[in-house]
Amino acid sequence: MKLALAGTALSAMTAGATTVVLTSSSATLDQFRFGQVGALSGRDAGTVVRMLPFLVVNELRVPRIAVGALVGAALGAAGALVQTVTRNPLAGPDVIGVGHGAAAATVLALATGAVSSPNALPLVSVLGGLVAAALVYMLAWRRGMQPSRFVLTGVGIGLALSAVVQLYLTDSELEAAEQVKLWLTGSLNGRGLEQAGPLAVVLVLSLPALVWASRALRPLGLDPETAAGLGVRVDRVRLGLTVLGVVLAATATGAAGPIGFVALTAPQLARRLTRTPQLPLLNAASTGAIILVAADLAARTLLPPLEIPVGALTALVGGPYLLWLLGRRTATR
């Protein structure tokens, strides 16, 4: 997985509108810095031309790849957690209202003027996703958390929140509607270290919880009665896993918008690659990072000079995958 992720990231660094051959230049870091100074001062145009590939890689592509890898890892881990809690390979963070809550909170903040700075929108979307997931959990609770009720409640809340978004798009000004529609698609365009930093902090702080979750996933892969017989407090463990998955998914959504199908496909693909009965949490995160970095590379290079939003591409590929998974589940019954 690590080698695959490194290879995908290297391809994303070198490919694009400006092709960069990393081994063809012997420029040092000091030369690169000098080239930046030359670009600002207008001196030594030849140095600026030689350093242009390094500017493209270091200033544009590396931060974007970092955001894509972190968002993909967060979504992959969140998908594994949610699918284990719901015992449903067709479930994901969107099923429990994270994406819909983030979208509704964003459009409400824009509609009411509660947020004046675009930099505050990621925090608003994170809070919206957390509130929506908490609402779904409370409404689904009936002397315990039943996965089927949890999923159905999440679908209902998601539809209601989608109606709020559509109402805003219908009545809002054209410029505001276009801004919201672009965010709803999910994109890494223009994303950089400003978005990668908070997401990296959340992932680092979540490491102890992820270590606990990787152990807690094993007994939950059994039926609830067997898990309870082994001494597992099923409802408490499900609540902890759900909270962790929602935090990861909401933070990823705040950084790049709602990118669909990564959280759905990464855990199942990781399980097939590792051939394990339970969903492997670490491998699901690595697979999610690979999927999103590769999808963003394809989105940048398929139709040059047009850049397709990566969320649109993952939805285009994820739709047939979902149909295949549905057919497979039907055939095995």
C-alpha positions as a Markdown table, in Angstrom:
| # | Residue | x | y | z |
|---|---|---|---|---|
| 1 | Met | 0.0 | 0.0 | 0.0 |
| 2 | Lys | 2.8 | 2.4 | 0.9 |
| 3 | Leu | 4.6 | 1.8 | -2.4 |
| 4 | Ala | 1.4 | 2.2 | -4.3 |
| 5 | Leu | 0.6 | 5.5 | -2.6 |
| 6 | Ala | 4.2 | 6.7 | -3.2 |
| 7 | Gly | 4.0 | 5.8 | -6.9 |
| 8 | Thr | 0.6 | 7.5 | -7.3 |
| 9 | Ala | 1.8 | 10.6 | -5.6 |
| 10 | Leu | 5.0 | 10.7 | -7.8 |
| 11 | Ser | 2.8 | 10.4 | -10.9 |
| 12 | Ala | 0.6 | 13.2 | -9.7 |
| 13 | Met | 3.7 | 15.4 | -9.1 |
| 14 | Thr | 5.1 | 14.9 | -12.6 |
| 15 | Ala | 2.0 | 14.7 | -14.8 |
| 16 | Gly | -0.3 | 17.5 | -15.9 |
| 17 | Ala | -0.4 | 20.5 | -18.1 |
| 18 | Thr | 3.3 | 21.0 | -17.3 |
| 19 | Thr | 5.2 | 17.7 | -17.4 |
| 20 | Val | 8.0 | 17.6 | -14.9 |
| 21 | Val | 10.9 | 15.1 | -15.2 |
| 22 | Leu | 12.3 | 15.1 | -11.7 |
| 23 | Thr | 15.6 | 13.3 | -12.5 |
| 24 | Ser | 16.5 | 15.5 | -15.4 |
| 25 | Ser | 17.7 | 18.5 | -13.4 |
| 26 | Ser | 20.5 | 18.8 | -10.8 |
| 27 | Ala | 19.2 | 22.0 | -9.3 |
| 28 | Thr | 19.6 | 22.4 | -5.6 |
| 29 | Leu | 17.3 | 23.8 | -3.0 |
| 30 | Asp | 19.4 | 27.0 | -2.9 |
| 31 | Gln | 19.0 | 27.4 | -6.6 |
| 32 | Phe | 15.3 | 26.9 | -6.4 |
| 33 | Arg | 15.1 | 29.6 | -3.7 |
| 34 | Phe | 17.2 | 31.9 | -5.9 |
| 35 | Gly | 14.9 | 31.2 | -8.8 |
| 36 | Gln | 11.9 | 32.3 | -6.7 |
| 37 | Val | 13.7 | 35.5 | -5.9 |
| 38 | Gly | 14.5 | 36.1 | -9.5 |
| 39 | Ala | 10.9 | 35.6 | -10.5 |
| 40 | Leu | 9.9 | 38.3 | -8.0 |
| 41 | Ser | 12.6 | 40.8 | -8.8 |
| 42 | Gly | 12.5 | 40.4 | -12.6 |
| 43 | Arg | 16.2 | 39.4 | -12.7 |
| 44 | Asp | 17.8 | 36.4 | -14.4 |
| 45 | Ala | 14.9 | 35.2 | -16.5 |
| 46 | Gly | 16.9 | 32.1 | -17.5 |
| 47 | Thr | 17.0 | 31.0 | -13.9 |
| 48 | Val | 13.2 | 31.5 | -13.6 |
| 49 | Val | 12.6 | 29.3 | -16.7 |
| 50 | Arg | 14.8 | 26.6 | -15.3 |
| 51 | Met | 13.1 | 26.7 | -11.9 |
| 52 | Leu | 9.5 | 26.8 | -13.3 |
| 53 | Pro | 9.0 | 23.0 | -12.9 |
| 54 | Phe | 10.0 | 23.2 | -9.3 |
| 55 | Leu | 7.6 | 26.1 | -8.7 |
| 56 | Val | 4.8 | 24.0 | -10.2 |
| 57 | Val | 5.7 | 20.9 | -8.1 |
| 58 | Asn | 6.4 | 22.6 | -4.8 |
| 59 | Glu | 3.9 | 25.4 | -4.9 |
| 60 | Leu | 0.9 | 23.8 | -6.6 |
| 61 | Arg | 1.0 | 20.0 | -6.9 |
| 62 | Val | 2.6 | 18.9 | -3.6 |
| 63 | Pro | 0.1 | 20.8 | -1.4 |
| 64 | Arg | -2.8 | 19.5 | -3.5 |
| 65 | Ile | -1.5 | 16.0 | -3.3 |
| 66 | Ala | -1.1 | 16.3 | 0.5 |
| 67 | Val | -4.7 | 17.5 | 0.8 |
| 68 | Gly | -5.9 | 14.7 | -1.5 |
| 69 | Ala | -4.0 | 12.0 | 0.4 |
| 70 | Leu | -5.2 | 13.2 | 3.8 |
| 71 | Val | -8.9 | 13.6 | 2.7 |
| 72 | Gly | -8.8 | 10.2 | 1.1 |
| 73 | Ala | -7.3 | 8.6 | 4.2 |
| 74 | Ala | -9.9 | 10.2 | 6.4 |
| 75 | Leu | -12.7 | 9.1 | 4.1 |
| 76 | Gly | -11.4 | 5.6 | 3.8 |
| 77 | Ala | -11.1 | 5.1 | 7.6 |
| 78 | Ala | -14.5 | 6.7 | 8.1 |
| 79 | Gly | -16.1 | 4.4 | 5.6 |
| 80 | Ala | -14.6 | 1.3 | 7.3 |
| 81 | Leu | -15.9 | 2.5 | 10.7 |
| 82 | Val | -19.4 | 3.3 | 9.4 |
| 83 | Gln | -19.7 | 0.0 | 7.4 |
| 84 | Thr | -18.7 | -2.0 | 10.5 |
| 85 | Val | -21.2 | -0.2 | 12.8 |
| 86 | Thr | -24.0 | -0.6 | 10.3 |
| 87 | Arg | -22.9 | -4.1 | 9.1 |
| 88 | Asn | -23.6 | -2.9 | 5.6 |
| 89 | Pro | -21.0 | -2.6 | 2.8 |
| 90 | Leu | -23.3 | -0.2 | 1.0 |
| 91 | Ala | -23.2 | 2.4 | 3.9 |
| 92 | Gly | -20.9 | 5.3 | 4.2 |
| 93 | Pro | -20.6 | 8.6 | 6.1 |
| 94 | Asp | -23.2 | 10.2 | 3.7 |
| 95 | Val | -25.7 | 7.6 | 4.9 |
| 96 | Ile | -25.6 | 9.0 | 8.4 |
| 97 | Gly | -26.0 | 12.6 | 7.2 |
| 98 | Val | -22.4 | 13.9 | 7.3 |
| 99 | Gly | -22.2 | 15.2 | 3.8 |
| 100 | His | -25.8 | 16.5 | 3.7 |
| 101 | Gly | -25.4 | 18.2 | 7.1 |
| 102 | Ala | -22.2 | 19.9 | 5.9 |
| 103 | Ala | -23.9 | 21.1 | 2.7 |
| 104 | Ala | -27.0 | 22.4 | 4.5 |
| 105 | Ala | -24.9 | 24.2 | 7.1 |
| 106 | Thr | -22.8 | 25.8 | 4.4 |
| 107 | Val | -25.7 | 27.1 | 2.4 |
| 108 | Leu | -27.5 | 28.3 | 5.5 |
| 109 | Ala | -24.4 | 30.2 | 6.6 |
| 110 | Leu | -24.2 | 31.8 | 3.1 |
| 111 | Ala | -27.9 | 32.6 | 2.9 |
| 112 | Thr | -28.1 | 34.3 | 6.3 |
| 113 | Gly | -24.8 | 36.1 | 6.1 |
| 114 | Ala | -23.6 | 34.4 | 9.3 |
| 115 | Val | -20.2 | 33.8 | 7.7 |
| 116 | Ser | -18.5 | 36.7 | 6.0 |
| 117 | Ser | -15.1 | 35.0 | 5.3 |
| 118 | Pro | -14.7 | 32.1 | 3.0 |
| 119 | Asn | -12.0 | 30.7 | 5.3 |
| 120 | Ala | -14.7 | 30.0 | 7.9 |
| 121 | Leu | -16.8 | 27.8 | 5.6 |
| 122 | Pro | -14.8 | 24.6 | 6.3 |
| 123 | Leu | -15.4 | 25.0 | 10.0 |
| 124 | Val | -19.1 | 25.5 | 9.4 |
| 125 | Ser | -19.3 | 22.4 | 7.2 |
| 126 | Val | -17.6 | 20.3 | 9.9 |
| 127 | Leu | -20.0 | 21.5 | 12.5 |
| 128 | Gly | -23.0 | 20.8 | 10.2 |
| 129 | Gly | -21.8 | 17.3 | 9.6 |
| 130 | Leu | -21.4 | 16.6 | 13.3 |
| 131 | Val | -24.8 | 18.0 | 14.2 |
| 132 | Ala | -26.6 | 16.0 | 11.4 |
| 133 | Ala | -24.9 | 12.7 | 12.4 |
| 134 | Ala | -25.8 | 13.4 | 16.1 |
| 135 | Leu | -29.4 | 14.0 | 15.1 |
| 136 | Val | -29.5 | 10.7 | 13.1 |
| 137 | Tyr | -28.0 | 8.8 | 16.0 |
| 138 | Met | -30.5 | 10.2 | 18.6 |
| 139 | Leu | -33.5 | 9.5 | 16.3 |
| 140 | Ala | -32.3 | 6.0 | 15.6 |
| 141 | Trp | -31.8 | 5.1 | 19.3 |
| 142 | Arg | -34.5 | 2.7 | 20.6 |
| 143 | Arg | -33.2 | 0.9 | 23.7 |
| 144 | Gly | -30.0 | 0.4 | 21.7 |
| 145 | Met | -28.8 | 1.2 | 18.3 |
| 146 | Gln | -30.1 | -1.0 | 15.5 |
| 147 | Pro | -28.0 | -0.8 | 12.3 |
| 148 | Ser | -31.0 | -1.0 | 10.0 |
| 149 | Arg | -32.9 | 1.8 | 11.8 |
| 150 | Phe | -29.7 | 3.8 | 11.8 |
| 151 | Val | -29.3 | 3.6 | 8.1 |
| 152 | Leu | -33.0 | 4.4 | 7.3 |
| 153 | Thr | -33.0 | 7.3 | 9.7 |
| 154 | Gly | -29.8 | 8.7 | 8.0 |
| 155 | Val | -31.4 | 8.4 | 4.6 |
| 156 | Gly | -34.5 | 10.3 | 5.7 |
| 157 | Ile | -32.5 | 13.1 | 7.4 |
| 158 | Gly | -30.3 | 13.3 | 4.3 |
| 159 | Leu | -33.3 | 13.8 | 2.0 |
| 160 | Ala | -34.6 | 16.5 | 4.2 |
| 161 | Leu | -31.3 | 18.3 | 4.3 |
| 162 | Ser | -30.9 | 17.9 | 0.5 |
| 163 | Ala | -34.2 | 19.7 | 0.1 |
| 164 | Val | -32.8 | 22.7 | 2.1 |
| 165 | Val | -29.9 | 22.9 | -0.2 |
| 166 | Gln | -32.0 | 22.7 | -3.3 |
| 167 | Leu | -34.3 | 25.4 | -2.0 |
| 168 | Tyr | -31.3 | 27.7 | -1.5 |
| 169 | Leu | -30.0 | 27.0 | -5.0 |
| 170 | Thr | -33.4 | 27.8 | -6.4 |
| 171 | Asp | -33.8 | 31.2 | -4.7 |
| 172 | Ser | -30.2 | 32.5 | -4.4 |
| 173 | Glu | -28.3 | 34.8 | -6.7 |
| 174 | Leu | -26.5 | 33.3 | -9.6 |
| 175 | Glu | -23.0 | 33.9 | -8.3 |
| 176 | Ala | -23.8 | 32.5 | -4.8 |
| 177 | Ala | -25.5 | 29.5 | -6.4 |
| 178 | Glu | -22.5 | 28.8 | -8.6 |
| 179 | Gln | -20.2 | 29.0 | -5.5 |
| 180 | Val | -22.3 | 26.5 | -3.6 |
| 181 | Lys | -22.7 | 24.1 | -6.6 |
| 182 | Leu | -18.9 | 24.0 | -7.0 |
| 183 | Trp | -18.4 | 23.2 | -3.4 |
| 184 | Leu | -21.1 | 20.5 | -3.5 |
| 185 | Thr | -19.3 | 18.8 | -6.3 |
| 186 | Gly | -16.1 | 18.3 | -4.2 |
| 187 | Ser | -12.8 | 19.5 | -5.6 |
| 188 | Leu | -9.1 | 19.7 | -4.8 |
| 189 | Asn | -8.6 | 22.7 | -7.1 |
| 190 | Gly | -7.0 | 25.5 | -5.2 |
| 191 | Arg | -6.6 | 23.4 | -2.1 |
| 192 | Gly | -3.2 | 23.7 | -0.3 |
| 193 | Leu | -1.5 | 23.7 | 3.0 |
| 194 | Glu | -4.1 | 25.9 | 4.6 |
| 195 | Gln | -6.6 | 23.0 | 4.3 |
| 196 | Ala | -4.1 | 20.2 | 4.8 |
| 197 | Gly | -2.9 | 21.6 | 8.2 |
| 198 | Pro | -6.1 | 21.3 | 10.2 |
| 199 | Leu | -6.9 | 17.9 | 8.6 |
| 200 | Ala | -3.4 | 16.6 | 9.5 |
| 201 | Val | -3.8 | 17.8 | 13.1 |
| 202 | Val | -7.2 | 16.0 | 13.4 |
| 203 | Leu | -5.7 | 12.8 | 12.0 |
| 204 | Val | -2.7 | 12.9 | 14.4 |
| 205 | Leu | -4.9 | 13.6 | 17.4 |
| 206 | Ser | -7.1 | 10.7 | 16.3 |
| 207 | Leu | -4.3 | 8.2 | 16.2 |
| 208 | Pro | -4.9 | 6.8 | 19.7 |
| 209 | Ala | -8.6 | 6.5 | 18.9 |
| 210 | Leu | -7.8 | 4.8 | 15.6 |
| 211 | Val | -5.6 | 2.2 | 17.4 |
| 212 | Trp | -8.4 | 1.4 | 19.7 |
| 213 | Ala | -10.9 | 1.3 | 16.8 |
| 214 | Ser | -8.7 | -1.2 | 14.8 |
| 215 | Arg | -9.0 | -3.6 | 17.8 |
| 216 | Ala | -12.7 | -2.9 | 18.4 |
| 217 | Leu | -13.6 | -3.6 | 14.8 |
| 218 | Arg | -12.7 | -7.3 | 15.2 |
| 219 | Pro | -15.4 | -8.4 | 17.6 |
| 220 | Leu | -18.0 | -6.2 | 15.9 |
| 221 | Gly | -17.5 | -8.1 | 12.8 |
| 222 | Leu | -19.3 | -10.9 | 14.5 |
| 223 | Asp | -23.0 | -10.9 | 15.3 |
| 224 | Pro | -24.0 | -8.6 | 18.3 |
| 225 | Glu | -24.9 | -11.6 | 20.5 |
| 226 | Thr | -21.5 | -13.2 | 20.1 |
| 227 | Ala | -19.7 | -9.9 | 20.6 |
| 228 | Ala | -21.7 | -9.3 | 23.8 |
| 229 | Gly | -20.8 | -12.8 | 24.9 |
| 230 | Leu | -17.1 | -12.0 | 24.6 |
| 231 | Gly | -17.6 | -9.1 | 27.0 |
| 232 | Val | -17.9 | -6.3 | 24.4 |
| 233 | Arg | -20.3 | -3.5 | 25.3 |
| 234 | Val | -21.7 | -3.3 | 21.8 |
| 235 | Asp | -23.7 | -0.1 | 22.0 |
| 236 | Arg | -20.8 | 1.9 | 23.6 |
| 237 | Val | -18.3 | 0.6 | 21.1 |
| 238 | Arg | -20.7 | 1.4 | 18.2 |
| 239 | Leu | -21.1 | 4.9 | 19.6 |
| 240 | Gly | -17.4 | 5.4 | 19.9 |
| 241 | Leu | -16.7 | 4.1 | 16.4 |
| 242 | Thr | -19.5 | 6.3 | 15.0 |
| 243 | Val | -18.2 | 9.4 | 16.6 |
| 244 | Leu | -14.7 | 8.8 | 15.3 |
| 245 | Gly | -16.0 | 8.1 | 11.8 |
| 246 | Val | -18.2 | 11.2 | 11.8 |
| 247 | Val | -15.3 | 13.4 | 13.0 |
| 248 | Leu | -13.0 | 12.1 | 10.2 |
| 249 | Ala | -15.6 | 12.4 | 7.5 |
| 250 | Ala | -16.8 | 15.8 | 8.6 |
| 251 | Thr | -13.2 | 17.2 | 8.7 |
| 252 | Ala | -12.5 | 15.7 | 5.2 |
| 253 | Thr | -15.7 | 17.3 | 3.9 |
| 254 | Gly | -14.7 | 20.6 | 5.3 |
| 255 | Ala | -11.4 | 20.5 | 3.6 |
| 256 | Ala | -12.5 | 19.5 | 0.1 |
| 257 | Gly | -16.3 | 19.4 | 0.0 |
| 258 | Pro | -18.4 | 16.3 | -0.2 |
| 259 | Ile | -16.5 | 13.8 | -2.3 |
| 260 | Gly | -18.7 | 10.8 | -2.9 |
| 261 | Phe | -17.9 | 7.0 | -3.1 |
| 262 | Val | -14.4 | 7.1 | -1.7 |
| 263 | Ala | -15.6 | 6.1 | 1.7 |
| 264 | Leu | -17.8 | 3.5 | 0.1 |
| 265 | Thr | -15.3 | 1.8 | -2.2 |
| 266 | Ala | -12.0 | 2.1 | -0.2 |
| 267 | Pro | -12.9 | -0.3 | 2.7 |
| 268 | Gln | -14.3 | -3.0 | 0.4 |
| 269 | Leu | -11.4 | -2.7 | -2.0 |
| 270 | Ala | -8.9 | -2.9 | 1.0 |
| 271 | Arg | -10.6 | -6.0 | 2.3 |
| 272 | Arg | -10.4 | -7.7 | -1.1 |
| 273 | Leu | -6.7 | -6.8 | -1.5 |
| 274 | Thr | -5.8 | -8.0 | 2.0 |
| 275 | Arg | -8.3 | -11.0 | 2.0 |
| 276 | Thr | -9.4 | -10.4 | 5.6 |
| 277 | Pro | -12.9 | -11.1 | 6.9 |
| 278 | Gln | -13.0 | -7.8 | 8.8 |
| 279 | Leu | -12.5 | -4.3 | 7.3 |
| 280 | Pro | -8.8 | -3.4 | 7.8 |
| 281 | Leu | -8.8 | 0.2 | 9.1 |
| 282 | Leu | -5.2 | 1.2 | 8.2 |
| 283 | Asn | -5.4 | -0.4 | 4.7 |
| 284 | Ala | -8.8 | 1.3 | 4.1 |
| 285 | Ala | -7.2 | 4.6 | 4.9 |
| 286 | Ser | -4.3 | 4.0 | 2.6 |
| 287 | Thr | -6.6 | 2.8 | -0.2 |
| 288 | Gly | -8.8 | 5.9 | 0.2 |
| 289 | Ala | -5.7 | 8.1 | -0.2 |
| 290 | Ile | -4.6 | 6.2 | -3.3 |
| 291 | Ile | -8.0 | 6.4 | -4.8 |
| 292 | Leu | -8.4 | 10.1 | -4.3 |
| 293 | Val | -4.9 | 11.1 | -5.4 |
| 294 | Ala | -5.3 | 8.9 | -8.5 |
| 295 | Ala | -8.8 | 10.3 | -9.2 |
| 296 | Asp | -7.5 | 13.9 | -8.9 |
| 297 | Leu | -4.7 | 13.1 | -11.3 |
| 298 | Ala | -7.2 | 11.7 | -13.8 |
| 299 | Ala | -9.5 | 14.7 | -13.3 |
| 300 | Arg | -6.6 | 17.1 | -14.1 |
| 301 | Thr | -5.3 | 15.3 | -17.2 |
| 302 | Leu | -8.3 | 13.6 | -18.9 |
| 303 | Leu | -9.6 | 16.7 | -20.7 |
| 304 | Pro | -6.9 | 19.4 | -20.8 |
| 305 | Pro | -7.0 | 22.3 | -20.2 |
| 306 | Leu | -10.3 | 21.6 | -18.4 |
| 307 | Glu | -10.0 | 20.4 | -14.8 |
| 308 | Ile | -12.9 | 18.1 | -13.8 |
| 309 | Pro | -13.9 | 18.4 | -10.1 |
| 310 | Val | -12.6 | 15.2 | -8.5 |
| 311 | Gly | -16.0 | 14.6 | -6.8 |
| 312 | Ala | -17.7 | 14.4 | -10.2 |
| 313 | Leu | -15.1 | 11.8 | -11.4 |
| 314 | Thr | -15.4 | 9.6 | -8.3 |
| 315 | Ala | -19.2 | 9.7 | -8.6 |
| 316 | Leu | -18.9 | 8.7 | -12.3 |
| 317 | Val | -16.7 | 5.7 | -11.4 |
| 318 | Gly | -18.4 | 4.9 | -8.1 |
| 319 | Gly | -21.9 | 4.6 | -9.6 |
| 320 | Pro | -21.1 | 1.5 | -11.7 |
| 321 | Tyr | -19.2 | 0.1 | -8.7 |
| 322 | Leu | -22.3 | 0.5 | -6.5 |
| 323 | Leu | -24.5 | -1.2 | -9.1 |
| 324 | Trp | -21.9 | -4.1 | -9.3 |
| 325 | Leu | -21.9 | -4.4 | -5.5 |
| 326 | Leu | -25.7 | -4.5 | -5.4 |
| 327 | Gly | -25.8 | -7.2 | -8.0 |
| 328 | Arg | -23.1 | -9.2 | -6.2 |
| 329 | Arg | -25.1 | -9.0 | -2.9 |
| 330 | Thr | -28.3 | -10.1 | -4.7 |
| 331 | Ala | -26.5 | -13.0 | -6.4 |
| 332 | Thr | -25.1 | -14.3 | -3.2 |
| 333 | Arg | -28.5 | -14.5 | -1.4 |
